[in-house]
Amino acid sequence: MTKAEIEVNKMFLKQIIKSHTKFIAGDTDNILGDFHFEISQDMLNVYSSDGYKALKSTVEINNISKNDVSFTVNGEFMKNLMIISNVEQALCICLDENEVIFTDKASGTVQKCMCAEGIFPKVQKLLDTCNYNDKNYKIIFNKKFFKDLDVLYCDNKTPLLRLNFNKEDPLKPIIAFNCSQNLKQTAILIPVQVKE
């Protein structure tokens, strides 16, 4: 019995895979390198983490089954997922017991993998605790910070990123949001403590 069936825009799924693969580069061989999918109504949230930072992508979908579910897919499988680029066409993703099936109806390509085992970190809970105000303060972070942010998708209309900090505790995570209306992404980055 199919637990879930959705259709997602190929172009946005390709961008999600590209962003998340770069964000967790080198960590695709364990649960932290996997892609965690959460389907809620007509939205798909995809999470990735390497234990020090996390990335969340949100995109609108056609939720054919109307089921809200979550599952985790092996990062190496997602990295190698073949998507034939027909920008306007969708890719069908089905969750059937413990198997995930990616079907490109235009090309007839079907790719399958088992759901990844293990418990994926609760990234959304961390995001929910990071409700920061907009006031400025001093913060120190690794120079790789901006390279990590480079994976966030920005379209031509809104090539902007928004950063949220916690004024009271500079060691709390920094939350970065892209400003695209079509593909929303949220990254969590951990500041560095340095004695001055």
Contacts in CASP RR format, 6 or more apart in sequence:
PFRMAT RR
TARGET T0000
AUTHOR 0000-0000-0000
METHOD contacts of the structure
MODEL  1
MTKAEIEVNKMFLKQIIKSHTKFIAGDTDNILGDFHFEISQDMLNVYSSD
GYKALKSTVEINNISKNDVSFTVNGEFMKNLMIISNVEQALCICLDENEV
IFTDKASGTVQKCMCAEGIFPKVQKLLDTCNYNDKNYKIIFNKKFFKDLD
VLYCDNKTPLLRLNFNKEDPLKPIIAFNCSQNLKQTAILIPVQVKE
1 96 0 8 1.000
1 97 0 8 1.000
2 65 0 8 1.000
2 94 0 8 1.000
2 95 0 8 1.000
2 96 0 8 1.000
3 65 0 8 1.000
3 67 0 8 1.000
3 69 0 8 1.000
3 95 0 8 1.000
3 96 0 8 1.000
3 97 0 8 1.000
4 39 0 8 1.000
4 63 0 8 1.000
4 65 0 8 1.000
4 67 0 8 1.000
4 69 0 8 1.000
4 71 0 8 1.000
4 93 0 8 1.000
4 94 0 8 1.000
4 95 0 8 1.000
5 64 0 8 1.000
5 65 0 8 1.000
5 92 0 8 1.000
5 93 0 8 1.000
5 94 0 8 1.000
5 95 0 8 1.000
6 39 0 8 1.000
6 44 0 8 1.000
6 61 0 8 1.000
6 62 0 8 1.000
6 63 0 8 1.000
6 64 0 8 1.000
6 65 0 8 1.000
6 92 0 8 1.000
6 93 0 8 1.000
7 61 0 8 1.000
7 62 0 8 1.000
7 64 0 8 1.000
7 90 0 8 1.000
7 91 0 8 1.000
7 92 0 8 1.000
7 93 0 8 1.000
8 44 0 8 1.000
8 59 0 8 1.000
8 61 0 8 1.000
8 62 0 8 1.000
8 90 0 8 1.000
8 91 0 8 1.000
8 93 0 8 1.000
9 59 0 8 1.000
9 90 0 8 1.000
9 91 0 8 1.000
10 83 0 8 1.000
10 84 0 8 1.000
10 85 0 8 1.000
10 86 0 8 1.000
10 87 0 8 1.000
10 89 0 8 1.000
10 90 0 8 1.000
10 91 0 8 1.000
10 104 0 8 1.000
11 85 0 8 1.000
11 87 0 8 1.000
12 59 0 8 1.000
12 182 0 8 1.000
12 183 0 8 1.000
13 59 0 8 1.000
13 83 0 8 1.000
13 91 0 8 1.000
14 83 0 8 1.000
14 85 0 8 1.000
15 153 0 8 1.000
15 183 0 8 1.000
16 46 0 8 1.000
16 57 0 8 1.000
16 59 0 8 1.000
16 153 0 8 1.000
16 183 0 8 1.000
16 185 0 8 1.000
17 35 0 8 1.000
17 78 0 8 1.000
17 79 0 8 1.000
17 81 0 8 1.000
17 83 0 8 1.000
18 151 0 8 1.000
19 55 0 8 1.000
19 57 0 8 1.000
19 151 0 8 1.000
19 152 0 8 1.000
19 153 0 8 1.000
19 185 0 8 1.000
20 35 0 8 1.000
20 46 0 8 1.000
20 48 0 8 1.000
20 55 0 8 1.000
20 57 0 8 1.000
20 78 0 8 1.000
20 151 0 8 1.000
21 28 0 8 1.000
21 75 0 8 1.000
21 78 0 8 1.000
21 79 0 8 1.000
22 150 0 8 1.000
22 151 0 8 1.000
23 48 0 8 1.000
23 50 0 8 1.000
23 53 0 8 1.000
23 55 0 8 1.000
23 148 0 8 1.000
23 151 0 8 1.000
23 187 0 8 1.000
24 32 0 8 1.000
24 33 0 8 1.000
24 48 0 8 1.000
24 49 0 8 1.000
24 50 0 8 1.000
24 55 0 8 1.000
27 33 0 8 1.000
27 50 0 8 1.000
28 34 0 8 1.000
28 74 0 8 1.000
28 75 0 8 1.000
28 76 0 8 1.000
28 79 0 8 1.000
29 76 0 8 1.000
31 72 0 8 1.000
31 116 0 8 1.000
31 117 0 8 1.000
31 118 0 8 1.000
31 119 0 8 1.000
31 120 0 8 1.000
32 49 0 8 1.000
32 50 0 8 1.000
32 51 0 8 1.000
32 121 0 8 1.000
33 48 0 8 1.000
33 49 0 8 1.000
33 50 0 8 1.000
33 75 0 8 1.000
34 48 0 8 1.000
34 72 0 8 1.000
34 73 0 8 1.000
34 74 0 8 1.000
34 75 0 8 1.000
34 78 0 8 1.000
34 116 0 8 1.000
34 120 0 8 1.000
35 46 0 8 1.000
35 47 0 8 1.000
35 48 0 8 1.000
35 72 0 8 1.000
35 73 0 8 1.000
35 74 0 8 1.000
35 75 0 8 1.000
35 78 0 8 1.000
36 46 0 8 1.000
36 47 0 8 1.000
36 48 0 8 1.000
36 70 0 8 1.000
36 71 0 8 1.000
36 72 0 8 1.000
36 120 0 8 1.000
36 123 0 8 1.000
37 44 0 8 1.000
37 45 0 8 1.000
37 46 0 8 1.000
37 70 0 8 1.000
37 71 0 8 1.000
37 72 0 8 1.000
37 73 0 8 1.000
37 93 0 8 1.000
38 44 0 8 1.000
38 45 0 8 1.000
38 46 0 8 1.000
38 47 0 8 1.000
38 69 0 8 1.000
38 70 0 8 1.000
38 124 0 8 1.000
39 61 0 8 1.000
39 63 0 8 1.000
39 67 0 8 1.000
39 68 0 8 1.000
39 69 0 8 1.000
39 70 0 8 1.000
40 68 0 8 1.000
41 63 0 8 1.000
41 68 0 8 1.000
42 60 0 8 1.000
42 61 0 8 1.000
42 62 0 8 1.000
42 63 0 8 1.000
43 58 0 8 1.000
43 59 0 8 1.000
43 60 0 8 1.000
43 61 0 8 1.000
44 58 0 8 1.000
44 59 0 8 1.000
44 60 0 8 1.000
44 61 0 8 1.000
45 56 0 8 1.000
45 57 0 8 1.000
45 58 0 8 1.000
45 124 0 8 1.000
46 56 0 8 1.000
46 57 0 8 1.000
46 58 0 8 1.000
46 59 0 8 1.000
47 54 0 8 1.000
47 55 0 8 1.000
47 56 0 8 1.000
47 120 0 8 1.000
47 123 0 8 1.000
47 124 0 8 1.000
48 54 0 8 1.000
48 55 0 8 1.000
49 55 0 8 1.000
49 120 0 8 1.000
49 121 0 8 1.000
49 123 0 8 1.000
51 121 0 8 1.000
52 190 0 8 1.000
53 148 0 8 1.000
53 187 0 8 1.000
53 188 0 8 1.000
53 189 0 8 1.000
53 190 0 8 1.000
54 121 0 8 1.000
54 123 0 8 1.000
54 126 0 8 1.000
54 187 0 8 1.000
54 188 0 8 1.000
55 151 0 8 1.000
55 152 0 8 1.000
55 185 0 8 1.000
55 186 0 8 1.000
55 187 0 8 1.000
55 188 0 8 1.000
56 123 0 8 1.000
56 124 0 8 1.000
56 127 0 8 1.000
56 185 0 8 1.000
56 186 0 8 1.000
56 187 0 8 1.000
56 188 0 8 1.000
57 153 0 8 1.000
57 183 0 8 1.000
57 184 0 8 1.000
57 185 0 8 1.000
57 186 0 8 1.000
58 183 0 8 1.000
58 184 0 8 1.000
58 185 0 8 1.000
58 186 0 8 1.000
59 182 0 8 1.000
59 183 0 8 1.000
59 184 0 8 1.000
60 182 0 8 1.000
62 90 0 8 1.000
69 95 0 8 1.000
71 95 0 8 1.000
71 100 0 8 1.000
71 115 0 8 1.000
72 115 0 8 1.000
72 116 0 8 1.000
72 118 0 8 1.000
72 120 0 8 1.000
73 100 0 8 1.000
73 113 0 8 1.000
73 115 0 8 1.000
73 116 0 8 1.000
74 113 0 8 1.000
74 114 0 8 1.000
74 116 0 8 1.000
75 116 0 8 1.000
77 113 0 8 1.000
81 102 0 8 1.000
81 111 0 8 1.000
82 109 0 8 1.000
82 111 0 8 1.000
83 91 0 8 1.000
83 104 0 8 1.000
84 104 0 8 1.000
84 106 0 8 1.000
84 107 0 8 1.000
84 109 0 8 1.000
86 106 0 8 1.000
89 104 0 8 1.000
89 105 0 8 1.000
89 106 0 8 1.000
90 105 0 8 1.000
91 102 0 8 1.000
91 103 0 8 1.000
91 104 0 8 1.000
92 101 0 8 1.000
92 102 0 8 1.000
92 103 0 8 1.000
92 104 0 8 1.000
92 105 0 8 1.000
93 100 0 8 1.000
93 101 0 8 1.000
93 102 0 8 1.000
93 103 0 8 1.000
94 100 0 8 1.000
94 101 0 8 1.000
94 103 0 8 1.000
95 101 0 8 1.000
95 115 0 8 1.000
98 114 0 8 1.000
98 115 0 8 1.000
99 112 0 8 1.000
99 113 0 8 1.000
99 114 0 8 1.000
99 115 0 8 1.000
100 112 0 8 1.000
100 113 0 8 1.000
100 114 0 8 1.000
100 115 0 8 1.000
101 110 0 8 1.000
101 111 0 8 1.000
101 112 0 8 1.000
102 110 0 8 1.000
102 111 0 8 1.000
102 112 0 8 1.000
103 109 0 8 1.000
103 110 0 8 1.000
103 111 0 8 1.000
104 110 0 8 1.000
123 188 0 8 1.000
126 173 0 8 1.000
126 188 0 8 1.000
127 175 0 8 1.000
127 186 0 8 1.000
127 188 0 8 1.000
130 164 0 8 1.000
130 166 0 8 1.000
130 172 0 8 1.000
130 173 0 8 1.000
130 175 0 8 1.000
130 188 0 8 1.000
132 164 0 8 1.000
132 165 0 8 1.000
132 166 0 8 1.000
132 167 0 8 1.000
132 172 0 8 1.000
132 175 0 8 1.000
133 167 0 8 1.000
134 164 0 8 1.000
135 167 0 8 1.000
136 165 0 8 1.000
136 167 0 8 1.000
137 165 0 8 1.000
137 167 0 8 1.000
137 170 0 8 1.000
138 170 0 8 1.000
139 165 0 8 1.000
139 170 0 8 1.000
139 174 0 8 1.000
139 191 0 8 1.000
140 170 0 8 1.000
140 191 0 8 1.000
140 192 0 8 1.000
140 193 0 8 1.000
140 194 0 8 1.000
141 174 0 8 1.000
141 189 0 8 1.000
141 191 0 8 1.000
141 192 0 8 1.000
142 192 0 8 1.000
145 174 0 8 1.000
145 189 0 8 1.000
148 187 0 8 1.000
148 189 0 8 1.000
149 161 0 8 1.000
149 176 0 8 1.000
149 187 0 8 1.000
149 189 0 8 1.000
151 187 0 8 1.000
152 161 0 8 1.000
152 176 0 8 1.000
152 178 0 8 1.000
152 185 0 8 1.000
152 187 0 8 1.000
153 178 0 8 1.000
153 180 0 8 1.000
153 183 0 8 1.000
153 185 0 8 1.000
154 160 0 8 1.000
154 161 0 8 1.000
154 178 0 8 1.000
154 179 0 8 1.000
154 180 0 8 1.000
155 180 0 8 1.000
155 182 0 8 1.000
155 183 0 8 1.000
157 181 0 8 1.000
158 178 0 8 1.000
158 179 0 8 1.000
158 180 0 8 1.000
158 181 0 8 1.000
160 178 0 8 1.000
160 179 0 8 1.000
161 176 0 8 1.000
161 177 0 8 1.000
161 178 0 8 1.000
161 179 0 8 1.000
162 176 0 8 1.000
162 177 0 8 1.000
162 178 0 8 1.000
162 179 0 8 1.000
163 174 0 8 1.000
163 175 0 8 1.000
163 176 0 8 1.000
163 177 0 8 1.000
164 174 0 8 1.000
164 175 0 8 1.000
164 176 0 8 1.000
164 177 0 8 1.000
165 172 0 8 1.000
165 174 0 8 1.000
166 172 0 8 1.000
170 191 0 8 1.000
171 190 0 8 1.000
171 191 0 8 1.000
171 193 0 8 1.000
172 191 0 8 1.000
173 188 0 8 1.000
173 189 0 8 1.000
173 190 0 8 1.000
173 191 0 8 1.000
174 188 0 8 1.000
174 189 0 8 1.000
174 190 0 8 1.000
174 191 0 8 1.000
175 186 0 8 1.000
175 187 0 8 1.000
175 188 0 8 1.000
176 186 0 8 1.000
176 187 0 8 1.000
176 188 0 8 1.000
176 189 0 8 1.000
177 184 0 8 1.000
177 185 0 8 1.000
177 186 0 8 1.000
177 187 0 8 1.000
178 184 0 8 1.000
178 185 0 8 1.000
END
